[in-house]
Amino acid sequence: MKKALVVLLFFSTLYNVGVLKAQQTITFLSKDMVIITADLYLVNDTLPYMILCHQAGFSRGEYKETAIKFTKFGYNCIALDARSGEGVNGIKNETAFRAKQKNKSTDYIDAEQDIISAIEYAYRLNKKKVILVGSSYSASLALKIGTTNNLVKAVVAFSPGEYFGAKLNLKETIKPFNKGLFVTSTLDEATSVGNLIRDIKTPLKLQFIPTGHGEHGSKALWEVTPNYHEYWLALLMFMRQVK
């Protein structure tokens, strides 16, 4: 209960960034000209952006509850439909539908171009580096992209893993990662996640291991998750260190 009250107080008072000015659905092009659908949560057009990426089988609806809370960190948010997914929380994945219409591959690795396009779209809006948030397979892509993409300031990864088979050795790929990094998972996944990021030597690296079981992916932040508050509190502490 005490942790829940701390989180509630934080979202009520800590960041004076104003109220949400606009919440709208937008579209932009991916690298291969597939139209990407995303939800824009705009507080102030001078603020940097958080790019919110969903887990397997889902859509931008994964962040229907949590995106507005993310804006309290002092960021605008873009929650995108990547082409590998279907839908959640009553929101269908429109990018996946269009990609299939064009006979494009919709494997996990194919969604990388959609995430990169979202990063570039956000950067064009105000020339500020982004925070990249990933969930399950997209958390792995966020780590991969964040390792080399200079438009990414920090990565928040929920339940990353080696989801790509022979197509990608993630642990080896992300060794040079040198930005702010927050990683978390369920309690059961914590050992494998810790092993995945073990060789990363960046100064700001936090792996949060929950005391309760938790949930896979960013569902850990949903209020239906019994210990959601401890995830939020850990993330709040990390975000205070991101400059």
C-alpha positions in Angstrom: 0.0 0.0 0.0 2.8 2.4 0.9 4.5 1.9 -2.6 1.1 2.5 -4.3 0.7 5.8 -2.4 4.2 6.9 -3.4 3.4 6.2 -7.1 0.1 8.0 -6.9 1.7 11.0 -5.2 4.4 11.1 -7.9 1.9 11.2 -10.8 0.0 13.9 -9.0 2.8 16.3 -8.1 6.3 15.6 -9.2 6.4 16.7 -12.9 4.7 19.9 -13.7 4.6 19.3 -17.5 1.0 20.4 -18.1 -2.0 18.4 -19.1 -2.4 16.3 -22.2 -3.2 18.7 -25.1 -4.0 16.1 -27.7 -4.5 12.4 -28.1 -4.9 11.4 -31.7 -4.2 8.7 -34.2 -1.5 9.4 -36.7 0.1 7.7 -39.7 3.6 7.7 -41.2 5.6 5.5 -43.6 7.9 2.7 -42.7 11.1 2.0 -44.6 9.4 -0.2 -47.1 6.4 2.2 -47.6 3.9 0.3 -45.4 1.7 2.8 -43.6 2.2 2.7 -39.9 -0.6 3.6 -37.5 0.2 5.1 -34.1 -1.4 7.0 -31.2 0.1 10.4 -30.4 -0.1 11.6 -26.8 1.0 15.3 -27.0 1.6 17.4 -23.9 3.9 20.1 -25.3 5.6 20.1 -28.7 8.9 21.2 -27.1 9.1 18.0 -25.0 11.1 14.9 -26.3 9.2 11.7 -27.2 8.9 8.2 -25.8 8.3 5.6 -28.5 6.1 2.8 -27.1 6.4 -0.6 -28.7 4.1 -3.6 -28.1 4.6 -7.3 -27.6 3.8 -10.2 -29.8 0.2 -10.5 -30.9 -0.7 -7.1 -29.7 -1.1 -3.5 -31.0 -0.6 0.0 -29.8 -3.6 -0.7 -27.5 -1.0 -2.2 -25.1 -0.4 1.3 -23.9 -4.0 2.4 -23.8 -3.9 2.6 -20.0 -0.2 3.5 -19.5 0.7 6.1 -22.2 -0.8 9.0 -20.3 1.2 8.0 -17.2 4.4 8.0 -19.3 3.8 11.6 -20.3 4.1 12.5 -16.6 7.8 11.8 -16.9 8.0 15.0 -19.1 7.7 13.3 -22.5 5.2 13.2 -25.3 4.4 9.6 -26.4 4.0 7.8 -29.7 2.5 4.2 -29.3 2.9 2.5 -32.6 1.4 -0.6 -34.3 4.4 -2.6 -35.5 3.7 -5.1 -38.2 4.1 -8.1 -36.0 0.9 -8.2 -34.0 -2.9 -8.5 -34.0 -4.7 -6.4 -31.3 -5.4 -5.8 -27.7 -7.7 -3.7 -25.5 -10.2 -3.3 -28.4 -7.6 -1.8 -30.7 -6.6 -3.8 -33.8 -3.1 -3.6 -35.3 -3.6 -1.6 -38.5 0.0 -1.7 -39.6 0.0 -5.5 -39.5 -3.2 -5.6 -41.6 -1.6 -3.3 -44.2 1.7 -5.3 -44.3 -0.2 -8.5 -44.9 -2.2 -6.8 -47.7 1.1 -6.0 -49.4 2.4 -9.5 -48.8 5.2 -8.3 -46.5 6.8 -10.5 -44.0 5.5 -9.9 -40.4 8.0 -11.8 -38.4 9.4 -10.2 -35.2 12.6 -9.0 -36.9 10.6 -7.3 -39.7 9.1 -4.9 -37.1 12.5 -3.3 -36.6 12.0 -1.0 -39.6 8.7 0.2 -38.2 10.3 1.1 -34.8 13.2 2.9 -36.6 10.7 4.9 -38.7 8.8 5.9 -35.5 12.1 7.1 -34.0 12.9 9.2 -37.0 9.4 10.6 -37.2 9.5 11.7 -33.6 13.0 13.2 -34.0 11.9 15.2 -37.0 9.2 16.9 -34.9 11.5 18.7 -32.5 15.1 17.3 -33.0 15.3 15.7 -29.6 16.5 12.2 -28.8 13.9 9.7 -27.8 13.4 7.1 -25.0 12.6 3.8 -26.6 10.2 1.5 -24.7 9.8 -2.1 -25.7 7.8 -5.1 -24.6 8.8 -8.7 -25.1 10.1 -9.1 -28.7 10.0 -5.3 -29.2 12.1 -4.9 -26.0 14.7 -7.0 -27.7 14.5 -4.9 -30.8 14.7 -1.8 -28.7 18.0 -3.0 -27.2 19.3 -3.8 -30.7 18.3 -0.5 -32.2 19.4 1.5 -29.1 22.9 0.0 -29.4 23.6 1.8 -32.7 20.9 4.4 -33.3 22.2 7.9 -32.3 18.6 9.2 -32.0 17.9 7.0 -29.0 18.8 8.5 -25.6 17.8 5.5 -23.4 16.0 2.2 -23.5 13.3 0.8 -21.3 12.9 -2.9 -21.9 10.2 -5.2 -20.5 11.0 -8.9 -20.7 13.6 -8.9 -23.5 14.9 -12.2 -24.7 16.4 -14.2 -27.5 13.2 -14.4 -29.6 14.7 -14.4 -33.1 16.4 -17.8 -33.4 19.2 -17.9 -36.0 18.3 -14.5 -37.3 19.8 -12.6 -34.4 22.2 -13.3 -31.4 20.9 -10.5 -29.2 23.3 -10.9 -26.3 26.3 -10.6 -28.6 24.7 -7.7 -30.6 24.0 -5.5 -27.6 27.4 -5.8 -25.9 28.4 -2.3 -27.0 25.2 -0.7 -25.6 26.3 2.6 -23.9 23.1 4.5 -23.0 20.7 4.6 -20.1 19.1 1.2 -19.7 16.2 0.0 -17.6 15.3 -3.7 -17.8 12.6 -5.7 -16.0 10.6 -8.8 -16.3 8.6 -11.3 -14.3 10.3 -12.9 -11.3 10.7 -16.1 -13.2 12.4 -14.4 -16.2 14.8 -12.4 -14.1 17.8 -14.8 -14.3 17.6 -15.1 -18.1 17.2 -11.4 -18.5 20.1 -10.7 -16.2 22.3 -13.0 -18.3 21.2 -11.3 -21.5 22.4 -7.9 -20.4 25.4 -9.1 -18.3 28.0 -7.9 -20.7 26.6 -4.4 -21.1 28.9 -1.9 -19.3 26.9 1.3 -19.6 27.1 3.5 -16.5 23.3 3.8 -16.1 22.0 0.2 -16.1 19.2 -1.0 -13.9 17.6 -4.4 -13.8 14.5 -4.4 -11.6 13.5 -7.7 -10.2 10.0 -7.7 -8.7 9.2 -9.2 -5.3 5.9 -10.5 -6.7 5.5 -12.7 -9.8 4.7 -9.8 -12.1 3.7 -9.9 -15.8 5.5 -10.5 -19.0 6.1 -7.3 -21.1 4.7 -3.9 -20.3 1.6 -5.5 -18.9 3.6 -5.4 -15.7 2.5 -1.7 -15.5 -1.2 -2.4 -16.0 -3.3 -1.9 -12.8 -4.7 -5.4 -13.1 -1.2 -6.7 -12.2 -1.2 -7.2 -8.4 2.3 -5.7 -8.0 2.2 -3.1 -10.8 3.1 -0.3 -8.3 6.6 -1.7 -7.6 7.4 -1.7 -11.4 6.2 1.9 -11.6 8.3 3.0 -8.6 11.4 1.4 -10.0 10.8 3.0 -13.4 10.3 6.4 -11.7 13.6 6.1 -10.0 15.3 5.3 -13.3 13.7 8.1 -15.2 14.9 10.6 -12.6 18.4 9.7 -13.6 17.9 10.1 -17.3 19.3 13.5 -18.3 
